């Protein structure tokens, strides 16, 4: 997840001529052998990333839409290792030509999870609002970023990777991932649940490093996650979408406190 690179340090203690840099490489996602999208990501959990990405794109809706996710390999062409081929089933497979025609095959940057959409209207998804079926204590909610931070091993080395994790209402971690892209980290943890046939994820909270953006909330909505917790600020559009989606959105979750921006009923306040 990181590489050693030469560095010259000015005005700082000389701790050696090498530094650790977060790895960023392109991943080509194919549908039935045909190019669909290119994602800039940190290598690792590529199958999970592809599955979570396709869920957030509306290509997959349930685990039963997914036939296989295969990593391409070639002994003499290492670049082939950055290709994942996904095979669809059922209605998803029957809509393959539509998906390939609608999607512009352009680069998806690590900083943006919505690049390549044909029109602004396509950013919105059609899904039912999530229902308030459970609550979590304010103390547990406030602790989630610290619990996430404890799992950001590569961040300790590089300082350049985002993290995302799923937690149950008792604060137990259900899965975590790191990536140069915050949305990629979310896709990885959601994709792992999809591959385990545990989507929708109705009984977990999503914690993310950094801010809460529109695409993070939308990914949570499509995965059925009812609570999103961010270390930093949410955007105005993220707040509007969380309200529409029935998602409890927490921001500035740090030092034992947080702001609630939507659907406060899931937070137990003592």
N, C-alpha and C positions, 0 to 999 in steps of 0.2 A: 504493500500500500504506500510505500515511500522508497525513495532512492537517495543515495549519497551523492552530493554535488559539491564541486569546489566553491569556496566562498572566501572573500576577504572581509574581515570585520574591522570597522572603523569606530573608534570611540566606545568599544565594548571589550570585555575581557577576551583574550585570545584563547579559545577553547579548542583550537585545531583548525585545519585547512578545509575541513569538510562539514557540510550541513545536510540535514534530512529534508527533502522536498517531497510533498505529496505527489503521488503519481497521477497523471491525467493522460488518458488515451481514448481514442474513439472506439465505440462499440456499434457495429452495424447490426440492426435488428431486421431479420428477413421473415416474411410470411410465406410459407410453402416455397422457399427458395428464391422469392422475389424481394428486392430491397424495399423496405418500408420507412426506416428512419435511421439516423446516425446520432448517437448520444455520446457526448463527452463525459467520461466518468473515471472513477478510480477502479482499476481492475479488481475483481473479486466479487463473488455472489452475482455473476453475470446472468445466470438463469433466473434468479430471483428478481433481478433488476428488470429484465425483459418482461417477465410475467406481470410485475407490478406496474410497469410502464403501460403495457397493453390494457390492463384493467383501467388505469386512469384515462386512457384514450377512448374507452368505451368499446374496444374490440372484444375484450373478454368481459363477461358479466357475472359468470359463476365459474367455479373450478371445473365444471363439466364442459365448458367451452374449450378447454385446453387439452390438446392431444399429446403433444410432446414439445420439449424445449431442448434443442441439441446444440452443443458447442462444436463449431467447425474446427477440425484439426488437420494439419498437413505437415509432415516431417521436414519439408524443404521450404515451406512458406509460413514463417511465424506470424505474418500479418493475418492469416486466416484464423488465428486463435482469437481475434477480436471480432468474430462474427458469430451471432446466435441465430439459429433458424427455428422458427416457431410454427407448429402445425395445429390448426384449429379443428374443432368438431362441430357438428350440428349446425344451428343457425349461423354461428360465427363463420364456419367454413363456407356456407352458402353465400355469405355476404363478402367474401374475400375480394372479388373484383371491385366492388363498390369501395371498400376500404383503401385499396391500392390506388384507385382513381382519385379519390377525395384528398388523400394525403399528399402534400408536396414533399418529395424526398430531399429535404435540406438538412443542414447541420442543426442539431439541437445542442445549444451551449450548456455547459455545466451550471451556469447561473440562471438558466431559464427552463422551466418545465413545460412551456406551452408553445415553443417555437414550431413553425411548420403548419399551423392551423390555417385553413383556407380563408376563413372569415371570422370577424369578431364574434358574431352570433354563435359560432361553433364552440366558443369557450364555455358557454353555459351547458349544463347537463340536465337531463330529465331524470330525476330520481325523487322518491318520496322523502319527506322530512323524517329525520330519525326521532324515535320516540324516547322519552325519559324513563327508561326501565330500571335504572340503578343510580346510586349516589356514591360519592367518595368524600372522605373527610378533607377539610381544608389543610390539615397537617400533611396528609399523604400527597395531596395535589402540589403543595409547596415544595415537597421533597423530590419531585420527579426530575427536575433538571440536574440536581446533584447525583441522583441515581444514574441518570444518563451519562453524566460527565465521568463517572467511575468506570464506564465501559468504553470510553473513547481512548483506546490504547494508542492508536496511530496518531491521534491529535497530540498526545504527550510528546511524540517524537518530532512532529512537523509543525504544529500550531496552525495547520492549513487544511483541516478536514472538518466537515460538518458531521453531526450525528443525529440519529433518530432512533427511538425505541418505543416499544409497546409495553404497557404495564397494566396489570390487573388492579382491581380496586383496593387491594391490600399493599400495592407498591411492588409486587413481584414482577420482575422483567420477563416478558414473553419472547423477546427477540430484540436485537439491536444491530445497527449497521453504521458504517462511516463512508463518506464519499466527498469528493471535492464539490459536488452539488448537493445542496440541502434536499431538494426534491428527489434526487437519485437515492439518497439514504432512505427516504420515506418509501420509494418504490421497492427498495431491497427488502425492507422489513415486511411490507405488505405482500410483496411477491412470495416471500417465504411462507407466509400464512396461506396464500392462494395455492401454492404447490402442496401444502399440507391439508388442503380442503377445509380451511378454517375461515373462509370468507363467506358472508359478512362477519366482521370482527366487532360484534355488538357489545362485548363485555370488556373492552380495553380502552385505555387512554393513550394517545400519541404524544410523546414529548419530542421536541425538536430544538436543536441549538439555533441561536440567532433569532430572526424575526419570523412572524407568521404571515405568509403571503396568500394571495388568492389561490394559487395552484396547490399549496399545502392543504388548505381547507377543502378544496375540491377533491383532492386525492383521498382525504379522510372520509368525505361524504360517500364517494363511490365504493370505498371499502367498508362502509357501515360503522366507522369509528365515531362515537358520539362526543368525545372530549379531546380537544387539542390544547397542548400546553407549550408555550414558547418562552424562551429565555428573554427575548427582546420584544419589540413592539409589533403589533399587527397593523396591516394596512387597512385603509378605510374599506376597500373592496372585500378584503378578507372578513371584516366584521359584518358587512352586509350579507355576504354569502353564508357565514356561520348562522346568522339569524334565520335566513331562509331555509337552511339545511337542518335546523334543529340541533346544531352542534354547540356545545359549551366551549367557548374560546377564552383561554387565559393568556395574558401577556405580562411581560416584566416579572416572570416568576423567578424570584431570587431573594436570598436573605430572609426566607421564611414568609414572604408575602407575595401577592400578585393582584392583578386587575382582572375582573370578570367583564367581558365585553358582550356576551350573549348567553342566553339560557342559563341563568344562575342556579336553577333548581337542582342541578346535579351536585352542587357543592354543599356539604354539610358544614354550617358555620356554628361554632359553639359559643 
